[in-house]
Structure formats: structure tokens, C-alpha cells
Amino acid sequence: MHIPTLLTFLTTTALAVAGPAALPAEDRTNNNAGPLLPRQGTTTPQRFRLNVRFSNTPTLSGALHASGGSFWLHKSTKSFCPGESVLQAPCPPGNETSFTGGGPDGRLSLNVAVPGGQQVFIGPRGLLRYTRAHSGDMPRGSITSGLTVQEGTRFLNPFYQLWLCNTDEDDEVWQVWVEQRDAQGSQKNWGSTGRNACTRINLEAEEVKDEVGAWQYD
């Protein structure tokens, strides 16, 4: 796509676009989110997809897809673009999910063109989620730090216990969860309902060439 044309449009457009909503500090981040892994050198890609690795089931592999505010395996990416007539430039592909960030500050974002961006966060019960376009709202207790891509291995923070769990409604699609402590201080995978299946995974960054993955992910 013609990224310079798109970027020029973004800086000059007269369309009214709402920016991210301000949140109290306690809602935006949790300083006890866990260890951050410093990146050294330049081997981690600037734009990347996240692939499932090391699940116990050979069929559970491939790239994560953003859809409905969370991340899935075996479910299509859900994205939106207002159209070339509005952008005055071609729409980004929007059929795959890609990310930016993952540096020493532990912040991870979706690779989008929409003003304000879309941030990845861990919900208060451990579901890996992302903010809606034009809004920075997150539930109280969400975590935005610790989402660091490890230099060399390119794994998303391996000190986080990541789980892939299918849903009660459809056992063919799987969501990503991060293990959390419950009120009694015990480690808990909230993605496990007692009726579904879950497997431990790692997420590995793989470079992508598209400068922008989508206008926005829905």
C-alpha cells in the first residue's frame, strides 16, 4: 500500500476522530505485573505476528488472530477500514494480525493505522485482550506491562504462564489466557471452565513486511 499517502492523510485530514480516553493510573497498569526481559541489540522485529509454539497438540500451531477484543487460534482476524474514498489511499490488508512494540517498557500494541492505536493488555482474569479503536478503556485491574519480546528467542515474556483454551461453545477455536493469582494467592488459569480443554504454550514473534497490518482490529 502507499503508506506515505496514508500517513499524509492522517496528518492533514479534517475528520473528527476521538483519541484514547484517559484512565486513572491504577486502571492503566499494574506495576507488579512480573519480570520484564530487556532487549539488547536489534534482532527483534519492529513489526511481527505472534505464532503459537510448544502446545501439546500438533494441530495447535500458527498465528494468533485478533477478533472481538481478544486473541484466537483457528478463528479469522476481524478488522475494519473506512474505505479508499475516505482515506484517499488504499486500505491496509486487514486479513492478518500483526503487532508492534514488545520492547523493554513491556508495552505491546497492534500494528494499526487508526489514530490513537490499539494497545494489548491482560484483563483482570487473565484474558489477553486489546483496546477498541478510538478508546483506551480497560477494565480495572488490567495489566499493560510485561509484554516484552525476549531478544534472541523472540518469545513473548516466557515468565508469563500462557494458556490456549477452547471455548465451551466451539471446541475448534482457542483463546489465549495468562495465568493469574486468585484471591487466595493461588495460581489460576481462568480460561479453564472444567468442561473445555487447555494447553500451555509460548508465543513467538515472526517478522512481517506490511508497514500496517490493518486500519483497525474489531
C-alpha positions in Angstrom: 0.0 0.0 0.0 1.0 3.7 -0.4 1.9 4.3 3.2 3.3 7.9 2.7 0.0 8.8 1.1 -1.9 7.3 4.1 0.3 9.0 6.6 -0.1 12.3 4.9 -3.8 11.9 5.0 -3.7 11.1 8.7 -1.9 14.3 9.5 -4.0 16.6 7.3 -7.5 15.1 7.5 -10.2 17.3 8.9 -12.3 14.4 10.1 -13.0 14.5 13.8 -11.5 11.4 15.4 -11.7 10.8 19.1 -8.5 10.0 20.9 -7.9 7.4 23.6 -9.9 8.1 26.8 -7.8 9.0 29.9 -7.9 6.4 32.7 -6.8 6.6 36.4 -3.3 5.3 36.8 -4.5 2.2 38.7 -6.6 1.2 35.7 -3.9 1.6 33.1 -1.1 -0.5 34.5 -0.1 -2.9 37.3 3.5 -2.3 38.4 3.6 -5.9 39.9 2.9 -7.5 36.5 6.1 -9.6 36.7 9.6 -9.5 35.3 10.5 -7.6 32.2 13.1 -9.0 29.8 15.4 -6.3 28.5 16.1 -6.5 24.8 19.6 -6.0 23.6 20.7 -5.5 20.0 18.4 -5.2 17.1 17.3 -8.8 16.3 13.7 -8.4 17.4 11.5 -7.3 14.5 9.7 -3.9 14.6 6.5 -5.4 13.2 5.6 -9.0 13.8 2.9 -11.7 14.1 2.8 -13.9 17.2 2.8 -17.7 16.5 1.8 -20.4 18.9 4.7 -22.7 19.9 5.1 -25.7 22.1 1.5 -26.7 22.6 0.8 -30.4 23.5 -1.3 -30.8 20.4 0.4 -30.8 16.9 -2.6 -29.2 15.3 -2.5 -26.2 17.7 0.0 -24.0 15.8 0.0 -20.9 13.7 -0.5 -17.2 14.0 -2.8 -15.5 16.5 -5.8 -13.6 15.2 -7.5 -10.5 16.7 -11.2 -10.8 16.9 -13.8 -9.3 19.2 -11.3 -7.8 21.6 -9.2 -10.9 22.3 -6.8 -13.3 20.5 -7.6 -16.6 18.9 -6.2 -19.6 17.1 -8.4 -21.1 14.3 -10.5 -18.0 14.1 -10.3 -15.3 11.4 -8.9 -11.9 12.0 -11.7 -9.3 12.3 -10.7 -5.8 11.0 -12.3 -2.7 9.6 -11.3 0.0 7.1 -13.4 3.1 6.3 -12.6 2.7 2.6 -10.3 4.3 0.0 -12.8 7.1 -0.7 -12.4 8.2 2.9 -8.7 7.5 3.4 -7.8 8.8 -0.1 -5.4 5.8 -0.1 -5.7 2.0 -0.3 -6.8 0.2 2.8 -4.2 -1.9 4.6 -4.6 -5.7 4.1 -6.5 -6.4 7.3 -6.5 -10.2 6.9 -3.8 -11.0 9.4 -2.9 -9.8 12.9 0.4 -8.0 13.5 1.9 -6.2 16.4 4.5 -3.5 17.3 6.4 -2.8 20.5 7.4 -5.5 22.9 10.4 -3.5 24.0 12.0 -3.0 27.4 9.0 -1.0 28.6 6.8 -4.1 28.2 4.1 -2.4 26.1 2.6 -4.2 23.2 0.3 -2.7 20.5 -1.5 -3.8 17.4 0.1 -2.7 14.1 -2.7 -0.4 13.0 -3.1 3.0 11.3 -6.2 4.2 13.2 -5.4 7.4 15.2 -4.7 6.6 18.9 -3.7 3.0 18.1 -4.8 -0.1 19.9 -3.0 -1.4 23.0 -2.7 -5.1 24.1 -3.3 -5.8 27.7 -4.0 -8.6 30.1 -7.6 -8.5 31.6 -8.2 -8.8 35.3 -9.0 -12.5 34.9 -6.1 -13.2 32.6 -7.6 -13.0 29.1 -5.2 -11.5 26.6 -7.1 -8.5 25.1 -6.8 -5.3 23.1 -8.4 -1.9 23.3 -11.1 -0.8 20.9 -10.3 1.8 18.2 -10.7 5.4 19.5 -10.7 4.3 23.1 -8.1 3.4 25.7 -10.6 2.0 28.1 -9.6 -1.2 30.0 -11.2 -2.9 33.0 -9.9 -2.0 36.4 -7.1 -4.3 37.4 -5.8 -4.8 33.8 -2.1 -5.2 33.2 -0.3 -3.4 30.3 3.3 -4.2 31.2 5.4 -7.3 31.0 4.5 -7.9 27.3 8.2 -8.0 26.3 9.6 -9.9 23.3 12.7 -11.7 24.5 15.8 -10.9 22.5 17.3 -13.9 20.7 14.4 -16.4 21.2 11.7 -13.8 20.2 9.3 -15.4 22.7 6.8 -13.2 24.4 7.8 -12.9 28.1 8.4 -16.6 28.9 8.0 -15.9 32.6 4.2 -15.5 32.0 2.4 -18.8 32.0 0.4 -18.7 28.8 -2.5 -21.0 28.1 -4.6 -21.8 25.0 -8.1 -22.8 25.9 -11.0 -23.7 23.6 -14.5 -22.4 24.3 -17.5 -24.2 25.6 -19.5 -23.1 22.5 -16.9 -24.2 19.9 -14.1 -26.6 20.7 -12.4 -25.8 17.4 -11.4 -22.2 18.3 -8.9 -21.3 21.1 -8.3 -18.2 23.1 -5.1 -17.0 24.8 -5.0 -16.7 28.6 -2.3 -15.6 31.1 -2.2 -17.4 34.4 -3.1 -15.1 37.3 -3.3 -15.4 41.1 -6.7 -15.7 42.7 -8.0 -14.1 45.9 -6.3 -16.8 47.9 -2.9 -16.3 46.2 -3.0 -19.5 44.2 -2.0 -19.5 40.5 -5.1 -20.0 38.3 -5.9 -20.3 34.7 -9.3 -18.6 34.4 -9.7 -19.9 30.8 -10.4 -23.4 32.2 -14.1 -23.9 32.8 -13.9 -27.6 33.8 -15.6 -28.5 30.6 -13.1 -27.3 28.0 -9.5 -28.2 27.1 -6.4 -26.1 27.7 -2.8 -26.4 26.8 0.4 -24.5 27.8 2.0 -22.5 25.0 4.7 -20.0 24.1 4.2 -17.1 21.7 7.0 -16.4 19.2 7.4 -13.2 17.2 7.9 -13.5 13.4 8.7 -10.5 11.3 6.1 -9.2 8.8 6.7 -6.9 5.9 3.5 -4.9 5.8 4.1 -1.4 7.4 0.5 -1.5 8.7 -1.5 -4.7 9.4 -5.0 -3.1 9.4 -6.7 0.2 9.7 -8.2 -1.1 13.0 -9.0 -4.5 14.5 -12.5 -5.1 15.7 
